[in-house]
Amino acid sequence: MPDRGGGPTGPRIRVGRPSRRVRTLLMTLGVLAVLAMAFVMFAGFWTDWLWYRSVKYSSVFTTTLWTKIGLFFVFGLLMATAVGVNIWLAHRLRPPLSAMSMEQQNLDRYRMGVAPYKKWILLGITALVGLIAGASAAGQWRTWLLWVNGVPFNQKDPQFHLDIAFYAFDLPWYRFLLGFGFAAAILSVIAAALTHYLYGGLRITSPGARATAAATGHLSVLLGLFVALKAVAYWLDRYGLAVKSSDFKATDNWTGLRYVDANAYLPAKTILFCIAVICALLFFATLWRRTWQLPVIGFGLMVLSAILIGGLYPAIVQKFQVQPNEQAKEAPYVKKNIKATREAYGIDDAKVTDYSGKGGTENAEQIRKDADSAASYRLIDPNVVSPAFQQLQQERKYYQFPSTLDVDRYTDADGKEQDTVIGLRELNLNGIPKSNWINDHFTYTHGYGAVAARGTATGSDPPGSPDFSESGLPTTGDLGKYEQRIYYGEKTEQYSIVGGPQKELDYEENGEKTTSYKGKSGVNLANPINRAAYAVAFGEPQMFYSGAIGEGSRILYNRTPKERVEAVAPWLTIDGDAYPAIVDGKIQWIVDAYTTTNGYPYASRTTLGDTTADSLTDNQRAVVAQQNRVNYIRNSVKATVDAYDGSVKLYQWDTKDPVLKTWMKAFPDTVKPKADISESLMEHLRYPQDLFKVQRELLTRYHVTDPAQFYSGSDAWQVPDDPTNKDSSAVPPYYLSLKMPGQNAQQFSLTTTFTPNGRPNLGAFMAVDADAASKDYGTIRLLRVTSTVRGPQQVQSELNSNADVAEFVRNLRGTDSDIEYGNLLTVPLNGGFLYIEPVYARGGTSNYPLLRKVGVAYGDQTVFKDTLAEGLNTVFGVDGEETTEPPPKDGETPKPPATGDTDLAKAIADAEDAYKAGEEALKKGDWDAYGKAQEDLQDAIQRASEAEQKASSASGANSDADKEASGQQDGDQGS
């Protein structure tokens, strides 16, 4: 070609198509890039499927997946069809000729630009709205499954007399459909209007009619559909009043109809429904009338009616009918709310009893005797002693215990059940000698052993330390033989690859011992596709080529108990505190799980995250809520996770819960029947803490059943702040074996206190039978205090200001130690309340808490003593030597019975002297002298027993002395 630039010519550079080799390379790279992106997306899906199959819950994965896919395509196609058809119809109804105006001439350019790409634009728009709508619908899989599988509650709401299942399962789905219909109608109107405008069916500035007859009819039908949907919305809003939340003087979380709802909003919704139906018919009538005059007038009247009837009229009723006599007007509705709320939260059977709280001291010796059997006073606080477990039983830096231990019940060597503090020695990667990929994921893979301590006693090495009933590495003690390796635990959050060529460190005892995982959990990595998928999913490319992975290698992940239960049952809300138990030779994590709904009519709502928070709540102990705002909750499932093989089992606990039955229909064969719970597992099941916290929060108001009293709030309570914590956070509930008034024996219970709203004194005491094996399991007992009695914060303040405490603190600071208060236990006793608080010293030669003192308060007395026995004796004004029946744990010397036998009298006198010597040695911290005194005491008891056998005439009295002295000796060892 000639050079049209007129300049000098030179060699021409020919720009042609790339060579075939280059094109092939580019195409190959493109295909590889697409395949890589596809594999990345496939890896996440494939690894999830493999994990669910490994835990034998693949049906949960497939049911959830197919439900999401079905909803995505059905509602995506519906939305795309609705919008696409209306765009196509608007284009088809375009006028043949456009008016010659400046507006239409400008639009011609857009029409000409769009013309070649009309089909692609239509497909693009419909695909986009379809994808968005489908993704939104897929997120409603729980709502769909509840609706399609819903079972009746066999209870009806008091207003419309419909089964509660309608509000819990049906109404949410109808609301979703209604919202989808509104979205489809609005998008169709917008798309059709723009298309009509682009092709001349609608005009803004052109001369003549503003819309063609075809455009008028098309848009009128769409607007008529929108108004018809509004009519349906008004009708559903009538039922929505039963689950509507509102602010109300009686309670901050009111749910259900009030007087103005039943007498103003309800009829207003019915009237507006009728108006909307008429207005929709007027819009449809434009197909024949070809004018918008009547529908526009009708729509304006509907809006005006909504303002006057739906807004102004209820405000007038509230102002002039309700407010002048609100208590009387609202009383019937308050009564319905109280009844529904108590039923929805399982507190309708709570037994409320008036209780003086003052207590009598007329017969101090008898009260002191009753105090021994009132409770098993747990001096070892699981919230405090974790550092002691860490220091004394960690054994290796790569082990750790949770910051808050758990309380359970175990049988000791004598066959007696006792409250036990227990924690697992889990893996701590931060403590391994050298961190690298092999060490982190192949060598250090598991923890080892459960460590337990008696809750009512302390050890002597050093004094005040936990008295371990299971300890060592490997552990030995009262728990018997069990599989001690812990591959799944609360602290085990990293993945591990086990069972392959690389050996694992088992534990170190006289040398390093190794092991190889023999469990069946985890996903097999011998398959190269699996290895590649996990390498991509975990961002660990070395998984694909590492020689440490081979035949038998399995990857373990999702290793915390709550993670595993939440994954296999995504419809459950998980309790914040999973706890370990030794069951049939295995460590089992026990996880409490709840079914919830926020659709229980008239029941007030609560926010789980806020209600279950207390001074111990952290990320590890927080509730895992599928639905944070609820107004119905049941502890319907007890789950277990094996600490060795990770197997998850779900057991039906609440056999009457309709929400659980619905989910069991949706996910068949995932929940085992209650009858499958073994007796040994049943011994360790307990009442869950988070449910208890929710119930106690509701009972601050809903212990009152009289509407007038409830409305006035005169008897409202509050959950007090933790007196041992400087943060303003709620006191946690405490597990404690105690005997409530009216009970003949101690029962393992979960307890809490209340104070009157805005006041520090004690308002009430609450306990629930927490032993799952008990026939009274779940029975809530409330003691409403009728006198002015010191509350927990007041007792703590008096203890802090006690002169003995001040001296104790001064002495501690002299040894560079600090005081640390344990749980303030509250126990009903003889019409009053006994407060017990262990006091720990931390610092000095040991950087972990040791029990040094015990605070005891009863009535107006508060004392601070070395031992619990001394504190009880002092607070009741009873000499330890005169105690008639000392408990084995309190360490008091029995009063000698009357006897004429010289040997017996001398033996008892020697026992008294030995006891006093032991007490003096305790005060001085002279443990050698204390040990000598215990030997003397044991010798005296033995001589008393021999003398008693000889003195047949006084055998009854002497037998009592022997039993009491034996109990004293055991108590001294415990203290």
ZAMARGU-4260 file (C-alpha; in steps of 0.2 Angstrom, whole numbers, plus 5000, padded with zeros to 4 digits):
<rodrens>
0) 5000/5000/5000 | 5006/5018/4996 | 5011/5029/5011 | 4996/5041/5012 | 5006/5051/5025
5) 5018/5059/5011 | 5033/5056/5021 | 5049/5045/5018 | 5045/5027/5015 | 5054/5013/5025
10) 5052/4995/5028 | 5034/4990/5032 | 5030/4981/5047 | 5016/4968/5044 | 5005/4965/5059
15) 4996/4949/5055 | 4987/4936/5065 | 4997/4926/5078 | 5005/4910/5073 | 4996/4894/5075
20) 5008/4889/5089 | 5005/4905/5098 | 4986/4903/5096 | 4986/4885/5102 | 4997/4890/5117
25) 4985/4905/5122 | 4970/4893/5120 | 4978/4880/5131 | 4982/4893/5144 | 4964/4899/5144
30) 4957/4882/5146 | 4969/4878/5160 | 4964/4894/5169 | 4946/4890/5167 | 4949/4872/5173
35) 4959/4879/5188 | 4945/4891/5193 | 4933/4876/5191 | 4944/4865/5202 | 4945/4878/5216
40) 4926/4879/5216 | 4925/4860/5215 | 4938/4858/5230 | 4927/4867/5242 | 4911/4856/5237
45) 4921/4840/5237 | 4930/4842/5254 | 4913/4846/5262 | 4906/4830/5255 | 4920/4820/5260
50) 4919/4827/5278 | 4901/4823/5280 | 4903/4806/5273 | 4917/4803/5285 | 4906/4807/5300
55) 4891/4797/5293 | 4880/4812/5291 | 4881/4813/5272 | 4861/4814/5271 | 4863/4831/5280
60) 4874/4837/5266 | 4864/4830/5252 | 4847/4836/5259 | 4853/4854/5263 | 4862/4854/5246
65) 4847/4848/5235 | 4835/4860/5245 | 4846/4875/5241 | 4848/4870/5223 | 4830/4867/5221
70) 4825/4884/5229 | 4839/4893/5218 | 4833/4886/5202 | 4814/4887/5205 | 4814/4905/5212
75) 4828/4910/5200 | 4818/4904/5185 | 4802/4912/5192 | 4810/4929/5194 | 4819/4928/5177
80) 4803/4922/5168 | 4793/4936/5176 | 4805/4950/5172 | 4809/4943/5155 | 4791/4940/5149
85) 4786/4957/5154 | 4801/4965/5144 | 4797/4954/5129 | 4778/4958/5130 | 4782/4977/5132
90) 4793/4976/5116 | 4779/4966/5107 | 4766/4979/5112 | 4777/4994/5105 | 4768/5006/5094
95) 4772/5004/5075 | 4777/5022/5073 | 4784/5034/5085 | 4778/5052/5086 | 4790/5064/5078
100) 4796/5074/5093 | 4813/5079/5100 | 4811/5066/5114 | 4808/5052/5101 | 4822/5057/5090
105) 4834/5056/5105 | 4827/5039/5109 | 4830/5033/5091 | 4848/5033/5094 | 4846/5021/5109
110) 4834/5010/5100 | 4846/5008/5085 | 4861/5005/5097 | 4851/4992/5107 | 4843/4983/5091
115) 4858/4972/5087 | 4860/4966/5105 | 4842/4964/5110 | 4842/4946/5114 | 4858/4946/5123
120) 4852/4961/5134 | 4836/4952/5138 | 4846/4936/5142 | 4858/4946/5153 | 4845/4956/5163
125) 4834/4940/5166 | 4850/4930/5171 | 4855/4943/5183 | 4839/4945/5192 | 4837/4926/5192
130) 4854/4924/5200 | 4850/4937/5213 | 4833/4930/5217 | 4839/4912/5217 | 4853/4915/5229
135) 4840/4924/5241 | 4828/4910/5240 | 4842/4897/5243 | 4845/4906/5260 | 4828/4901/5265
140) 4831/4882/5265 | 4827/4881/5284 | 4810/4890/5281 | 4806/4879/5267 | 4810/4863/5276
145) 4800/4869/5292 | 4785/4873/5281 | 4785/4857/5271 | 4789/4845/5286 | 4779/4855/5300
150) 4770/4845/5313 | 4756/4852/5324 | 4760/4859/5341 | 4742/4853/5346 | 4740/4870/5355
155) 4730/4885/5348 | 4733/4903/5350 | 4720/4913/5361 | 4716/4926/5347 | 4713/4917/5331
160) 4713/4899/5337 | 4725/4892/5325 | 4738/4879/5329 | 4755/4887/5334 | 4763/4877/5320
165) 4754/4890/5308 | 4765/4904/5316 | 4781/4894/5318 | 4781/4885/5302 | 4768/4892/5289
170) 4768/4910/5292 | 4787/4913/5289 | 4786/4904/5272 | 4770/4914/5267 | 4779/4930/5271
175) 4794/4924/5260 | 4782/4921/5246 | 4774/4937/5248 | 4791/4946/5248 | 4796/4937/5233
180) 4780/4942/5224 | 4782/4960/5228 | 4800/4960/5222 | 4794/4951/5206 | 4780/4964/5203
185) 4791/4979/5206 | 4805/4973/5195 | 4792/4969/5181 | 4784/4986/5182 | 4801/4994/5181
190) 4807/4984/5167 | 4791/4985/5157 | 4790/5004/5160 | 4807/5007/5154 | 4804/4996/5138
195) 4788/5005/5134 | 4797/5021/5136 | 4811/5016/5125 | 4800/5010/5111 | 4787/5025/5112
200) 4773/5016/5122 | 4776/5029/5136 | 4780/5047/5132 | 4784/5062/5144 | 4786/5077/5133
205) 4779/5071/5116 | 4762/5078/5110 | 4746/5068/5111 | 4743/5054/5124 | 4756/5050/5137
210) 4753/5031/5135 | 4747/5019/5122 | 4732/5009/5125 | 4743/4993/5125 | 4755/5001/5138
215) 4741/5007/5149 | 4733/4989/5149 | 4750/4981/5152 | 4756/4992/5167 | 4739/4992/5174
220) 4738/4973/5176 | 4756/4973/5184 | 4750/4987/5196 | 4734/4977/5199 | 4745/4962/5204
225) 4755/4973/5216 | 4740/4980/5224 | 4732/4962/5225 | 4748/4956/5234 | 4746/4971/5246
230) 4729/4965/5250 | 4736/4948/5254 | 4749/4957/5265 | 4735/4965/5275 | 4727/4949/5278
235) 4743/4940/5284 | 4747/4956/5295 | 4731/4951/5305 | 4740/4935/5310 | 4756/4943/5312
240) 4749/4954/5326 | 4750/4938/5337 | 4769/4937/5335 | 4773/4956/5333 | 4786/4964/5345
245) 4782/4981/5353 | 4788/4992/5367 | 4776/4991/5382 | 4777/4997/5400 | 4775/4979/5407
250) 4790/4972/5398 | 4803/4978/5385 | 4801/4962/5374 | 4782/4962/5373 | 4776/4950/5359
255) 4758/4948/5354 | 4742/4958/5353 | 4738/4972/5365 | 4721/4981/5367 | 4725/4993/5353
260) 4730/4979/5342 | 4714/4969/5345 | 4702/4983/5344 | 4710/4995/5332 | 4724/4987/5321
265) 4715/4971/5318 | 4699/4978/5311 | 4709/4991/5302 | 4719/4977/5293 | 4703/4969/5288
270) 4696/4985/5281 | 4712/4989/5272 | 4711/4971/5265 | 4694/4975/5257 | 4700/4992/5250
275) 4715/4984/5242 | 4705/4970/5234 | 4693/4983/5226 | 4708/4994/5221 | 4716/4979/5212
280) 4700/4976/5203 | 4700/4994/5197 | 4717/4992/5190 | 4712/4976/5181 | 4697/4985/5174
285) 4708/4996/5164 | 4710/4982/5151 | 4692/4987/5145 | 4691/5005/5151 | 4708/5010/5144
290) 4710/5024/5157 | 4719/5025/5174 | 4707/5038/5181 | 4698/5026/5193 | 4712/5015/5198
295) 4723/5030/5202 | 4708/5037/5213 | 4706/5020/5221 | 4725/5019/5225 | 4725/5036/5232
300) 4710/5031/5243 | 4719/5016/5249 | 4735/5026/5254 | 4724/5038/5263 | 4714/5024/5272
305) 4731/5016/5277 | 4736/5033/5285 | 4719/5036/5293 | 4713/5019/5297 | 4729/5010/5299
310) 4739/5024/5308 | 4728/5038/5315 | 4713/5028/5322 | 4724/5016/5332 | 4733/5031/5339
315) 4717/5039/5344 | 4711/5023/5353 | 4728/5022/5362 | 4727/5040/5368 | 4709/5041/5373
320) 4703/5024/5377 | 4719/5014/5383 | 4730/5027/5392 | 4717/5033/5404 | 4714/5016/5411
325) 4729/5006/5403 | 4731/4993/5417 | 4712/4987/5416 | 4712/4988/5397 | 4728/4978/5395
330) 4725/4965/5409 | 4717/4951/5398 | 4732/4953/5385 | 4745/4953/5399 | 4737/4937/5405
335) 4739/4929/5388 | 4757/4935/5387 | 4761/4928/5404 | 4754/4911/5400 | 4762/4910/5383
340) 4779/4915/5388 | 4779/4903/5403 | 4774/4889/5391 | 4787/4894/5377 | 4802/4894/5389
345) 4797/4879/5399 | 4795/4889/5416 | 4776/4886/5417 | 4779/4873/5431 | 4791/4883/5441
350) 4787/4881/5459 | 4787/4897/5468 | 4787/4897/5487 | 4788/4911/5500 | 4804/4910/5510
355) 4808/4921/5525 | 4827/4921/5522 | 4830/4927/5540 | 4833/4911/5547 | 4833/4907/5566
360) 4847/4905/5578 | 4837/4899/5593 | 4844/4881/5592 | 4862/4884/5585 | 4868/4867/5588
365) 4854/4859/5578 | 4857/4872/5564 | 4875/4868/5564 | 4871/4850/5562 | 4859/4853/5548
370) 4872/4864/5539 | 4882/4848/5537 | 4869/4839/5526 | 4862/4855/5518 | 4875/4854/5503
375) 4891/4847/5497 | 4900/4864/5499 | 4911/4864/5483 | 4927/4874/5489 | 4936/4870/5473
380) 4930/4883/5461 | 4931/4877/5443 | 4933/4895/5437 | 4948/4899/5448 | 4958/4883/5449
385) 4963/4880/5431 | 4980/4888/5434 | 4983/4875/5448 | 4979/4861/5436 | 4990/4869/5423
390) 5005/4871/5435 | 5003/4854/5444 | 4996/4843/5430 | 5002/4850/5413 | 5017/4839/5413
395) 5023/4846/5396 | 5023/4864/5388 | 5013/4857/5373 | 4998/4853/5384 | 4985/4864/5391
400) 4969/4865/5401 | 4954/4876/5398 | 4953/4892/5408 | 4936/4887/5415 | 4935/4869/5421
405) 4919/4859/5422 | 4909/4851/5436 | 4903/4833/5435 | 4898/4819/5447 | 4909/4804/5449
410) 4910/4789/5462 | 4925/4789/5473 | 4935/4773/5479 | 4922/4771/5493 | 4907/4771/5481
415) 4901/4788/5486 | 4895/4800/5472 | 4903/4817/5474 | 4905/4834/5464 | 4921/4833/5454
420) 4930/4847/5445 | 4937/4839/5428 | 4947/4846/5414 | 4956/4838/5399 | 4974/4839/5395
425) 4973/4845/5377 | 4986/4849/5364 | 4994/4867/5364 | 5004/4870/5348 | 5011/4886/5356
430) 5021/4876/5368 | 5029/4864/5356 | 5048/4865/5355 | 5050/4869/5337 | 5035/4875/5326
435) 5035/4869/5308 | 5023/4861/5296 | 5027/4843/5301 | 5028/4846/5320 | 5012/4856/5319
440) 5001/4844/5309 | 5009/4827/5310 | 5020/4825/5326 | 5010/4834/5339 | 4992/4829/5335
445) 4983/4825/5352 | 4981/4828/5370 | 4982/4815/5384 | 4971/4811/5399 | 4958/4818/5410
450) 4963/4826/5426 | 4950/4827/5440 | 4949/4834/5458 | 4937/4832/5472 | 4926/4847/5474
455) 4924/4847/5492 | 4942/4844/5498 | 4960/4851/5495 | 4976/4842/5494 | 4992/4844/5505
460) 5006/4845/5492 | 5006/4860/5493 | 4992/4864/5506 | 4977/4872/5498 | 4980/4864/5481
465) 4967/4853/5472 | 4965/4836/5479 | 4967/4826/5463 | 4957/4810/5461 | 4964/4807/5444
470) 4981/4813/5439 | 4998/4809/5431 | 5003/4805/5413 | 4996/4794/5409 | 4983/4797/5422
475) 4977/4785/5435 | 4965/4786/5449 | 4946/4785/5452 | 4941/4786/5434 | 4947/4769/5430
480) 4954/4763/5413 | 4949/4773/5397 | 4956/4779/5381 | 4966/4794/5385 | 4971/4801/5368
485) 4962/4817/5364 | 4961/4821/5346 | 4945/4831/5347 | 4943/4845/5360 | 4938/4863/5364
490) 4956/4869/5361 | 4960/4858/5346 | 4957/4870/5332 | 4970/4865/5319 | 4970/4851/5307
495) 4981/4836/5309 | 4986/4822/5297 | 4987/4805/5305 | 4989/4787/5302 | 5001/4788/5288
500) 5020/4785/5287 | 5024/4799/5299 | 5023/4794/5317 | 5015/4804/5331 | 5022/4809/5348
505) 5011/4800/5360 | 5018/4806/5377 | 5035/4807/5386 | 5038/4796/5401 | 5055/4788/5403
510) 5058/4792/5385 | 5048/4797/5370 | 5033/4786/5365 | 5025/4787/5348 | 5009/4781/5341
515) 4999/4780/5325 | 4981/4784/5324 | 4969/4769/5323 | 4953/4778/5323 | 4941/4778/5308
520) 4937/4797/5308 | 4944/4810/5296 | 4946/4809/5277 | 4958/4797/5268 | 4972/4807/5259
525) 4979/4792/5249 | 4968/4797/5235 | 4978/4810/5224 | 4961/4819/5220 | 4957/4821/5238
530) 4975/4827/5242 | 4974/4840/5228 | 4957/4846/5234 | 4963/4848/5252 | 4979/4857/5246
535) 4968/4869/5237 | 4954/4871/5250 | 4967/4873/5265 | 4979/4883/5255 | 4993/4870/5259
540) 5001/4865/5242 | 5013/4853/5252 | 4999/4842/5255 | 4999/4837/5237 | 5018/4831/5236
545) 5024/4829/5254 | 5031/4812/5257 | 5024/4812/5275 | 5007/4808/5267 | 5004/4791/5261
550) 4994/4775/5263 | 4983/4776/5278 | 4985/4795/5280 | 4969/4804/5286 | 4966/4822/5289
555) 4956/4827/5305 | 4948/4844/5305 | 4932/4853/5312 | 4939/4846/5329 | 4930/4856/5342
560) 4914/4847/5349 | 4903/4862/5345 | 4909/4864/5328 | 4905/4845/5324 | 4888/4846/5331
565) 4884/4862/5323 | 4890/4855/5306 | 4880/4839/5307 | 4864/4847/5314 | 4864/4865/5306
570) 4846/4867/5313 | 4851/4867/5331 | 4857/4880/5343 | 4872/4874/5353 | 4875/4877/5371
575) 4891/4887/5375 | 4898/4874/5387 | 4903/4857/5381 | 4910/4846/5395 | 4919/4830/5395
580) 4914/4814/5404 | 4922/4797/5405 | 4909/4785/5398 | 4911/4766/5395 | 4930/4768/5394
585) 4930/4783/5382 | 4931/4802/5384 | 4915/4809/5378 | 4911/4827/5375 | 4893/4831/5380
590) 4885/4845/5370 | 4868/4852/5374 | 4858/4858/5359 | 4842/4867/5357 | 4828/4869/5345
595) 4821/4887/5344 | 4808/4898/5335 | 4803/4916/5336 | 4785/4912/5330 | 4777/4907/5346
600) 4761/4918/5348 | 4761/4930/5363 | 4777/4924/5370 | 4790/4938/5373 | 4806/4937/5364
605) 4824/4936/5370 | 4841/4938/5362 | 4851/4923/5366 | 4868/4931/5364 | 4864/4944/5378
610) 4854/4933/5389 | 4867/4919/5390 | 4881/4931/5393 | 4889/4932/5411 | 4906/4935/5419
615) 4913/4918/5412 | 4907/4920/5394 | 4921/4921/5381 | 4922/4916/5363 | 4924/4898/5368
620) 4909/4898/5379 | 4897/4908/5369 | 4881/4900/5363 | 4881/4896/5344 | 4864/4902/5339
625) 4856/4898/5322 | 4842/4911/5327 | 4848/4924/5340 | 4831/4932/5343 | 4819/4919/5349
630) 4803/4916/5359 | 4803/4897/5361 | 4817/4886/5366 | 4819/4868/5371 | 4834/4857/5376
635) 4828/4844/5363 | 4844/4836/5359 | 4859/4829/5369 | 4874/4826/5358 | 4891/4817/5361
640) 4907/4818/5352 | 4920/4805/5355 | 4937/4813/5360 | 4947/4799/5351 | 4938/4795/5335
645) 4927/4811/5333 | 4911/4801/5331 | 4895/4812/5333 | 4879/4805/5340 | 4863/4815/5342
650) 4850/4809/5355 | 4832/4814/5356 | 4829/4822/5373 | 4813/4831/5373 | 4801/4818/5365
655) 4787/4830/5364 | 4795/4845/5356 | 4786/4848/5339 | 4801/4858/5332 | 4812/4843/5334
660) 4800/4832/5327 | 4799/4843/5312 | 4818/4843/5309 | 4818/4824/5312 | 4806/4823/5297
665) 4817/4834/5287 | 4833/4825/5291 | 4827/4807/5295 | 4839/4794/5304 | 4850/4808/5310
670) 4844/4809/5328 | 4844/4793/5339 | 4829/4789/5350 | 4830/4793/5369 | 4830/4775/5373
675) 4847/4773/5365 | 4855/4783/5379 | 4865/4771/5390 | 4864/4771/5408 | 4882/4776/5410
680) 4880/4791/5399 | 4864/4796/5408 | 4874/4797/5424 | 4884/4812/5417 | 4870/4821/5408
685) 4865/4837/5417 | 4853/4852/5415 | 4861/4864/5402 | 4868/4881/5408 | 4862/4892/5393
690) 4844/4886/5395 | 4845/4890/5413 | 4851/4907/5410 | 4837/4911/5398 | 4824/4904/5410
695) 4831/4914/5425 | 4831/4930/5414 | 4813/4927/5410 | 4809/4923/5428 | 4814/4940/5433
700) 4797/4946/5427 | 4787/4930/5423 | 4788/4923/5440 | 4773/4934/5443 | 4756/4927/5436
705) 4744/4941/5441 | 4742/4953/5427 | 4740/4969/5438 | 4756/4965/5448 | 4765/4961/5432
710) 4760/4977/5424 | 4765/4987/5440 | 4782/4978/5440 | 4782/4979/5459 | 4789/4962/5461
715) 4802/4962/5447 | 4819/4955/5450 | 4836/4956/5441 | 4851/4944/5439 | 4864/4952/5450
720) 4882/4956/5444 | 4895/4944/5449 | 4901/4950/5466 | 4919/4942/5464 | 4921/4951/5447
725) 4925/4969/5445 | 4916/4969/5428 | 4898/4973/5427 | 4893/4956/5421 | 4880/4944/5427
730) 4884/4931/5440 | 4886/4914/5432 | 4875/4900/5438 | 4883/4886/5449 | 4882/4867/5449
735) 4880/4862/5467 | 4873/4847/5476 | 4861/4854/5489 | 4845/4851/5498 | 4831/4863/5495
740) 4817/4866/5508 | 4805/4851/5506 | 4819/4839/5499 | 4825/4824/5510 | 4842/4822/5502
745) 4854/4832/5492 | 4851/4834/5473 | 4864/4839/5460 | 4857/4856/5455 | 4860/4872/5445
750) 4858/4887/5456 | 4857/4906/5455 | 4851/4921/5465 | 4840/4936/5461 | 4840/4954/5469
755) 4825/4965/5468 | 4825/4977/5453 | 4837/4991/5457 | 4841/4985/5475 | 4856/4975/5482
760) 4847/4964/5494 | 4842/4946/5490 | 4825/4944/5481 | 4825/4926/5477 | 4834/4910/5475
765) 4832/4898/5461 | 4838/4880/5459 | 4834/4867/5446 | 4836/4848/5448 | 4851/4845/5436
770) 4854/4826/5437 | 4847/4819/5421 | 4844/4802/5430 | 4833/4810/5443 | 4814/4808/5442
775) 4813/4827/5446 | 4825/4832/5433 | 4821/4849/5426 | 4810/4854/5441 | 4813/4873/5444
780) 4811/4878/5462 | 4810/4897/5467 | 4811/4904/5484 | 4804/4921/5485 | 4812/4930/5499
785) 4799/4939/5510 | 4811/4948/5522 | 4825/4960/5519 | 4840/4949/5518 | 4858/4953/5512
790) 4861/4950/5494 | 4877/4942/5486 | 4885/4959/5483 | 4882/4965/5501 | 4889/4949/5508
795) 4905/4951/5497 | 4906/4969/5503 | 4905/4965/5521 | 4918/4951/5518 | 4930/4963/5510
800) 4928/4975/5524 | 4931/4961/5538 | 4946/4965/5549 | 4952/4947/5547 | 4952/4949/5528
805) 4961/4965/5529 | 4975/4957/5539 | 4975/4942/5528 | 4977/4954/5513 | 4991/4963/5521
810) 5001/4947/5525 | 4998/4942/5507 | 5006/4958/5500 | 5020/4955/5511 | 5024/4939/5502
815) 5020/4946/5485 | 5004/4937/5484 | 4986/4942/5479 | 4969/4937/5485 | 4957/4929/5473
820) 4939/4925/5478 | 4930/4909/5472 | 4912/4906/5469 | 4900/4913/5482 | 4889/4899/5485
825) 4871/4902/5492 | 4862/4888/5501 | 4845/4889/5509 | 4846/4883/5528 | 4833/4884/5541
830) 4823/4898/5534 | 4839/4908/5530 | 4853/4908/5518 | 4871/4902/5521 | 4884/4909/5510
835) 4901/4900/5507 | 4915/4908/5498 | 4932/4900/5496 | 4947/4912/5496 | 4963/4909/5487
840) 4980/4916/5488 | 4990/4917/5472 | 5009/4922/5471 | 5024/4920/5481 | 5032/4903/5479
845) 5018/4897/5468 | 5010/4907/5453 | 4993/4898/5455 | 4979/4899/5467 | 4979/4889/5483
850) 4964/4888/5495 | 4969/4897/5511 | 4953/4904/5519 | 4934/4902/5519 | 4921/4915/5521
855) 4905/4910/5529 | 4890/4921/5531 | 4873/4917/5539 | 4860/4930/5546 | 4869/4945/5551
860) 4886/4936/5554 | 4901/4936/5542 | 4917/4927/5547 | 4933/4923/5539 | 4942/4907/5544
865) 4955/4894/5540 | 4943/4880/5537 | 4925/4878/5532 | 4922/4869/5549 | 4929/4883/5559
870) 4919/4895/5549 | 4903/4886/5551 | 4906/4884/5570 | 4910/4902/5572 | 4895/4909/5562
875) 4883/4898/5572 | 4892/4902/5589 | 4895/4883/5592 | 4911/4876/5599 | 4918/4863/5588
880) 4920/4851/5602 | 4901/4851/5605 | 4896/4847/5588 | 4884/4832/5589 | 4887/4825/5571
885) 4902/4832/5562 | 4902/4828/5543 | 4917/4819/5536 | 4923/4835/5528 | 4922/4848/5541
890) 4935/4842/5553 | 4927/4845/5570 | 4930/4834/5585 | 4914/4826/5592 | 4908/4829/5610
895) 4913/4813/5621 | 4898/4803/5626 | 4895/4800/5644 | 4905/4784/5650 | 4912/4777/5665
900) 4925/4767/5656 | 4942/4775/5660 | 4951/4769/5644 | 4937/4776/5633 | 4937/4793/5642
905) 4956/4794/5640 | 4956/4789/5622 | 4943/4802/5618 | 4952/4815/5628 | 4968/4811/5618
910) 4958/4813/5602 | 4953/4831/5608 | 4970/4835/5612 | 4976/4829/5595 | 4963/4838/5586
915) 4968/4855/5595 | 4986/4852/5591 | 4981/4849/5573 | 4971/4865/5572 | 4986/4875/5580
920) 4998/4867/5567 | 4986/4872/5553 | 4986/4891/5559 | 5004/4891/5560 | 5007/4882/5543
925) 5017/4869/5552 | 5013/4854/5541 | 5025/4842/5550 | 5016/4845/5567 | 5000/4844/5558
930) 5004/4826/5551 | 5010/4821/5569 | 4993/4827/5576 | 4984/4817/5563 | 4994/4801/5568
935) 4990/4804/5586 | 4971/4807/5582 | 4971/4791/5572 | 4979/4782/5587 | 4966/4789/5599
940) 4952/4784/5588 | 4958/4766/5587 | 4960/4765/5606 | 4943/4772/5608 | 4936/4759/5596
945) 4944/4745/5606 | 4938/4752/5623 | 4921/4753/5616 | 4920/4735/5612 | 4925/4731/5630
950) 4912/4742/5638 | 4897/4733/5633 | 4886/4742/5645 | 4889/4758/5636 | 4890/4751/5619
955) 4877/4762/5611 | 4885/4779/5617 | 4902/4773/5614 | 4897/4767/5596 | 4891/4785/5593
960) 4908/4792/5599 | 4918/4781/5588 | 4908/4785/5572 | 4909/4804/5576 | 4928/4803/5579
965) 4930/4793/5563 | 4920/4806/5554 | 4931/4820/5562 | 4947/4811/5556 | 4941/4810/5538
970) 4935/4828/5539 | 4952/4834/5545 | 4961/4825/5530 | 4948/4833/5518 | 4951/4851/5525
</rodrens>
